[in-house]
Amino acid sequence: MSSSSSSESRSYRAARNARAALDRASRRAVMTAAVALGATFLINSQALAAPAVGQPAPDFIGVDTAGKQHRLSDFAGKFVVLEWTNPGCPFVRKHYGSGSMPATQKAATAKGVVWLAINSTERAASDYLKPTALDAWMKDQSGAPTAVLMDEDGVIGRTYGARTTPHIFIVDPKGTLVYAGGIDSIPSSRPEDIKTATNYVNQALGEAFDGKAISAAATRPYGCSIKYKT
């Protein structure tokens, strides 16, 4: 090979490596900017289909109502409950107004469970609440999640296949999805039905902490359809 050809080859490799480095830097910059702007960001970007029970739970970064970032994988070693919520939904109001959802949250977090309430309602929806308003509503309801995440762009919700409010997912300490479905066994908006319904979250966490298999690992979620951004 001539010296000029060798020189051209080295120049080509150098240019290719420089472009690759720039691409990596650009991706990091986009991710940092997205999180800084309060957007949710999917870490497992290769995950296209919603995970099924028994599969790894997709990692994500979300920003809560106070502007703090939370990454699912930061809670490795703990059970994590993901609760889709929207205060404008009568099914959500049923479970909060009755005190059932706050009680379920408190019982879980008392055992060291991380509880992330997630609102995927788009900004243009009539019942969308800004972070400060959502935070105030949660406190007024005596809610006790670890954090309330804003997912206005629907990134987390679509990734998990969340369909309703409420819709519940439980991730085990190894990062595996072990429960997906409804909050309880009676799909109604009547608070009086709560006392005779099976609370699937309490049941699943109780069985898991006792070292048992979760008897109802996949149930039918019920509630209001999530108003995703189109």
GIGI-V407787 format. One record per residue. N is the residue number from 1. RES is the residue in three letters. PHI is phi in whole degrees, -180 to 180 (NA if undefined). PSI is psi as a letter, one per 40 degrees, with the letter a starting at -180 (* if undefined). OMEGA is omega in degrees with one decimal (NA if undefined). Layout:
# GIGI-V407787
N|RES|PHI|PSI|OMEGA  N|RES|PHI|PSI|OMEGA
This chain:
# GIGI-V407787
1|MET|NA|h|-179.5  2|SER|-70|i|179.9  3|SER|-63|d|179.6  4|SER|-69|d|178.4  5|SER|-66|d|179.0  6|SER|-63|d|179.3  7|SER|-65|d|178.8  8|GLU|-65|d|179.3  9|SER|-64|d|178.6  10|ARG|-64|d|179.7  11|SER|-65|d|179.6  12|TYR|-65|d|179.5  13|ARG|-63|d|179.5  14|ALA|-63|d|179.5  15|ALA|-66|d|179.7  16|ARG|-64|d|179.0  17|ASN|-64|d|179.2  18|ALA|-65|d|178.2  19|ARG|-64|d|179.1  20|ALA|-63|d|178.9  21|ALA|-64|d|178.9  22|LEU|-65|d|178.3  23|ASP|-61|d|179.3  24|ARG|-63|d|179.6  25|ALA|-63|d|-179.8  26|SER|-65|d|179.5  27|ARG|-63|d|178.2  28|ARG|-63|d|-179.3  29|ALA|-65|d|179.0  30|VAL|-63|d|-179.6  31|MET|-63|d|-179.6  32|THR|-62|d|-179.7  33|ALA|-66|d|-179.2  34|ALA|-63|d|-179.7  35|VAL|-68|d|-179.6  36|ALA|-62|d|-179.9  37|LEU|-82|e|178.1  38|GLY|91|e|179.5  39|ALA|-81|i|171.7  40|THR|-84|i|-175.9  41|PHE|-141|h|180.0  42|LEU|-84|h|-179.8  43|ILE|-82|d|178.8  44|ASN|-81|g|-172.2  45|SER|-67|e|179.5  46|GLN|-80|e|-178.6  47|ALA|-77|h|-177.2  48|LEU|-103|d|-178.5  49|ALA|-96|i|177.9  50|ALA|-61|h|-178.2  51|PRO|-70|i|175.0  52|ALA|-99|i|176.6  53|VAL|-57|h|-177.8  54|GLY|99|e|179.3  55|GLN|-101|i|177.1  56|PRO|-61|h|177.4  57|ALA|-80|h|-179.8  58|PRO|-58|h|178.8  59|ASP|-79|i|178.9  60|PHE|-158|i|170.3  61|ILE|-117|h|176.6  62|GLY|-132|i|179.4  63|VAL|-113|h|-176.2  64|ASP|-87|a|-175.3  65|THR|-66|e|177.7  66|ALA|-99|e|179.1  67|GLY|89|e|-179.5  68|LYS|-88|h|178.9  69|GLN|-84|i|176.1  70|HIS|-134|h|177.0  71|ARG|-116|h|-176.2  72|LEU|-54|d|-176.5  73|SER|-67|e|175.4  74|ASP|-66|e|-178.4  75|PHE|-99|e|177.4  76|ALA|-55|h|-177.7  77|GLY|97|e|179.1  78|LYS|-128|i|169.2  79|PHE|-75|i|178.1  80|VAL|-129|h|174.5  81|VAL|-103|h|173.8  82|LEU|-108|h|-177.7  83|GLU|-119|h|175.7  84|TRP|-82|h|-173.1  85|THR|-139|i|174.6  86|ASN|-164|h|-176.8  87|PRO|-57|d|179.7  88|GLY|-78|e|-177.2  89|CYS|-90|h|179.8  90|PRO|-63|d|178.2  91|PHE|-71|d|175.3  92|VAL|-68|d|179.7  93|ARG|-63|d|176.5  94|LYS|-57|d|-173.4  95|HIS|-79|d|176.3  96|TYR|-86|d|-178.2  97|GLY|-62|d|178.9  98|SER|-79|e|-176.8  99|GLY|90|e|-176.5  100|SER|-68|d|-178.9  101|MET|-66|d|176.2  102|PRO|-57|d|179.8  103|ALA|-66|d|178.5  104|THR|-66|d|177.6  105|GLN|-62|d|-177.9  106|LYS|-66|d|178.5  107|ALA|-64|d|-179.2  108|ALA|-73|d|-176.8  109|THR|-66|d|176.1  110|ALA|-64|d|178.4  111|LYS|-95|e|179.3  112|GLY|92|e|178.6  113|VAL|-76|i|174.1  114|VAL|-91|h|-178.1  115|TRP|-119|h|179.1  116|LEU|-111|h|173.6  117|ALA|-85|h|-174.5  118|ILE|-126|h|177.5  119|ASN|-112|h|-179.5  120|SER|-100|e|178.6  121|THR|-66|h|-178.5  122|GLU|-70|i|-176.1  123|ARG|-63|d|-176.5  124|ALA|-81|e|-178.4  125|ALA|-70|i|-176.9  126|SER|-65|d|-178.5  127|ASP|-105|e|175.4  128|TYR|-69|h|176.1  129|LEU|-117|h|174.6  130|LYS|-67|i|-176.4  131|PRO|-50|d|-178.2  132|THR|-65|d|179.5  133|ALA|-70|d|178.7  134|LEU|-66|d|178.3  135|ASP|-63|d|179.2  136|ALA|-65|d|178.3  137|TRP|-61|d|-179.0  138|MET|-61|d|179.1  139|LYS|-68|d|179.4  140|ASP|-65|d|179.2  141|GLN|-87|e|-176.1  142|SER|63|f|177.1  143|GLY|-64|i|-175.9  144|ALA|-136|f|174.9  145|PRO|-72|i|175.3  146|THR|-64|d|178.2  147|ALA|-159|i|175.7  148|VAL|-115|h|-175.6  149|LEU|-96|i|176.0  150|MET|-95|h|-178.0  151|ASP|-128|f|-173.8  152|GLU|-60|d|179.6  153|ASP|-85|e|174.7  154|GLY|76|e|-176.2  155|VAL|-63|d|-178.3  156|ILE|-69|d|-177.9  157|GLY|-59|d|-179.8  158|ARG|-67|d|-179.5  159|THR|-62|d|-179.2  160|TYR|-87|e|-178.2  161|GLY|74|f|178.1  162|ALA|-65|h|-174.6  163|ARG|-115|d|-172.0  164|THR|-132|i|168.1  165|THR|-119|h|-0.5  166|PRO|-83|i|169.7  167|HIS|-142|h|-170.6  168|ILE|-116|h|173.3  169|PHE|-132|i|176.9  170|ILE|-123|h|178.7  171|VAL|-111|h|-177.9  172|ASP|-85|i|-176.7  173|PRO|-60|e|179.0  174|LYS|-90|e|179.8  175|GLY|88|e|179.9  176|THR|-99|h|176.2  177|LEU|-75|h|-175.8  178|VAL|-115|e|175.8  179|TYR|-149|i|174.1  180|ALA|-150|h|177.9  181|GLY|155|a|-175.2  182|GLY|-83|i|176.5  183|ILE|-75|d|177.9  184|ASP|-153|a|-168.5  185|SER|-93|e|-179.4  186|ILE|-116|h|-176.0  187|PRO|-79|g|178.9  188|SER|-139|i|175.8  189|SER|-102|e|-178.1  190|ARG|-90|h|-179.9  191|PRO|-58|d|-177.6  192|GLU|-66|e|179.5  193|ASP|-79|e|-175.6  194|ILE|-62|d|-174.5  195|LYS|-67|d|-179.8  196|THR|-106|e|-179.2  197|ALA|-89|i|172.6  198|THR|-85|h|177.5  199|ASN|-80|h|-174.3  200|TYR|-66|d|179.8  201|VAL|-71|d|176.8  202|ASN|-59|d|-178.6  203|GLN|-65|d|-177.6  204|ALA|-64|d|-179.7  205|LEU|-67|d|178.3  206|GLY|-62|d|179.1  207|GLU|-66|d|-178.8  208|ALA|-64|d|179.6  209|PHE|-69|d|176.5  210|ASP|-87|e|179.4  211|GLY|78|e|-179.2  212|LYS|-101|i|173.2  213|ALA|-71|i|178.7  214|ILE|-73|h|-172.4  215|SER|-72|d|177.6  216|ALA|-124|g|-173.5  217|ALA|-85|d|179.3  218|ALA|-138|h|-179.5  219|THR|-127|i|-177.9  220|ARG|-86|h|176.1  221|PRO|-74|i|175.9  222|TYR|-140|i|179.8  223|GLY|143|a|179.3  224|CYS|-88|i|175.9  225|SER|-65|h|178.8  226|ILE|-71|h|-179.3  227|LYS|-88|g|-178.9  228|TYR|-73|i|173.9  229|LYS|-67|h|-177.9  230|THR|-99|*|NA
